[in-house]
Amino acid sequence: MVGNELQFIAAPDVEAPADNDGDNDYQVTVTASDGAGRTTDQDLTVTVTPVNDNDPVFTSAAAASIDE
């Protein structure tokens, strides 16, 4: 945790999962403390999905003609 954000130590690679079963689902347990010795846990699953990092594809003609 960094502040109130859950962060990976190293950015995960969706094409080469590093979780135990290789399905890009990472199980974590977050523990919160109130500073007076009381804590609570929350189990979370973080799913890593691919980012659309492809170049855009244009399918229209390179030139257009418009009647005035």
C-alpha positions as CSV (number, residue, x, y, z in Angstrom):
1,M,0.0,0.0,0.0
2,V,1.2,3.5,-0.8
3,G,-1.1,5.9,1.0
4,N,-4.5,4.6,0.2
5,E,-3.6,2.9,-3.1
6,L,-2.8,-0.7,-3.6
7,Q,0.2,-1.0,-6.0
8,F,2.3,-3.8,-7.5
9,I,6.0,-3.7,-6.7
10,A,6.6,-4.3,-10.4
11,A,4.0,-3.8,-13.1
12,P,2.4,-7.1,-14.1
13,D,2.7,-8.4,-17.6
14,V,-0.7,-9.6,-18.8
15,E,1.0,-11.9,-21.4
16,A,3.3,-13.5,-18.8
17,P,1.2,-13.8,-15.6
18,A,3.3,-14.1,-12.3
19,D,0.4,-15.2,-10.1
20,N,0.4,-18.8,-8.7
21,D,-2.1,-20.3,-11.2
22,G,-1.2,-18.0,-14.2
23,D,-4.7,-16.6,-14.7
24,N,-3.9,-12.9,-14.0
25,D,-6.0,-12.9,-10.8
26,Y,-3.9,-11.8,-7.8
27,Q,-5.2,-12.5,-4.3
28,V,-4.2,-10.1,-1.6
29,T,-5.2,-9.4,2.0
30,V,-5.3,-5.8,3.1
31,T,-5.1,-5.2,6.9
32,A,-6.3,-1.9,8.3
33,S,-5.5,-0.6,11.8
34,D,-7.2,2.1,13.8
35,G,-4.0,2.9,15.7
36,A,-5.4,1.5,19.0
37,G,-4.5,-2.1,18.3
38,R,-7.7,-3.1,16.5
39,T,-7.3,-4.4,13.0
40,T,-9.6,-5.8,10.3
41,D,-8.7,-7.7,7.1
42,Q,-10.2,-7.6,3.7
43,D,-9.4,-10.2,1.0
44,L,-9.3,-8.8,-2.5
45,T,-8.8,-10.2,-6.0
46,V,-7.0,-7.9,-8.4
47,T,-7.5,-8.9,-12.1
48,V,-5.0,-7.7,-14.6
49,T,-6.4,-7.2,-18.1
50,P,-4.8,-6.1,-21.3
51,V,-4.6,-2.5,-22.4
52,N,-5.5,-1.5,-25.9
53,D,-2.1,-0.2,-27.0
54,N,-2.6,-0.8,-30.7
55,D,-2.3,2.0,-33.2
56,P,-5.7,3.2,-34.4
57,V,-6.9,1.8,-37.7
58,F,-8.8,4.1,-40.1
59,T,-11.1,2.5,-42.6
60,S,-12.4,5.5,-44.5
61,A,-10.9,6.7,-47.7
62,A,-7.9,8.9,-47.6
63,A,-9.7,11.7,-49.4
64,A,-13.4,12.8,-49.4
65,S,-15.4,15.0,-51.7
66,I,-18.3,17.1,-50.4
67,D,-20.9,18.9,-52.6
68,E,-21.2,22.6,-51.7
